[in-house]
């Protein structure tokens, strides 16, 4: 059974927000930070660290 990564992340994010109830500003900062890091010079370094 293969589950798409985006679906898995959506389910984990939804459950995390429902169970732990983080503040909205923290969720937004983490999403924005991840978006900005993905488009930075660190993206290749992070990609190689994750795929190994």
C-alpha positions as CSV (number, residue, x, y, z in Angstrom):
1,X,0.0,0.0,0.0
2,X,1.4,3.3,-1.0
3,X,0.2,6.5,0.6
4,X,1.2,9.9,-0.9
5,X,3.5,12.0,1.2
6,X,1.2,15.0,1.1
7,X,-1.7,13.0,2.5
8,X,0.4,11.6,5.3
9,X,1.6,15.1,6.2
10,X,-1.9,16.5,6.1
11,X,-3.2,13.7,8.5
12,X,-0.3,14.1,10.9
13,X,-0.7,17.9,10.9
14,X,-4.4,17.7,11.4
15,X,-4.1,15.3,14.3
16,X,-1.3,17.3,15.8
17,X,-3.4,20.5,15.8
18,X,-6.4,18.7,17.2
19,X,-4.5,16.8,20.0
20,X,-1.9,19.3,21.1
21,X,-3.6,22.6,20.2
22,X,-0.6,24.7,19.4
23,X,-1.2,28.5,19.0
24,X,-2.1,29.6,15.5
25,X,1.0,31.9,15.3
26,X,3.3,28.9,15.9
27,X,1.7,26.9,13.1
28,X,2.0,29.8,10.7
29,X,5.6,30.5,11.7
30,X,6.5,26.8,11.1
31,X,4.7,26.7,7.8
32,X,6.3,29.9,6.6
33,X,9.7,28.9,7.8
34,X,9.5,25.5,6.1
35,X,8.5,27.3,2.9
36,X,11.4,29.8,3.1
37,X,14.0,27.1,3.9
38,X,12.8,25.0,1.0
39,X,13.6,27.9,-1.4
40,X,17.0,28.8,0.2
41,X,20.6,27.6,-0.2
42,X,20.0,25.1,2.6
43,X,17.5,23.1,0.5
44,X,20.1,20.8,-1.2
45,X,21.8,20.1,2.2
46,X,18.5,19.2,3.8
47,X,17.5,17.1,0.9
48,X,20.7,15.0,1.0
49,X,20.5,14.6,4.8
50,X,16.9,13.4,4.5
51,X,17.4,11.0,1.6
52,X,20.4,9.2,3.1
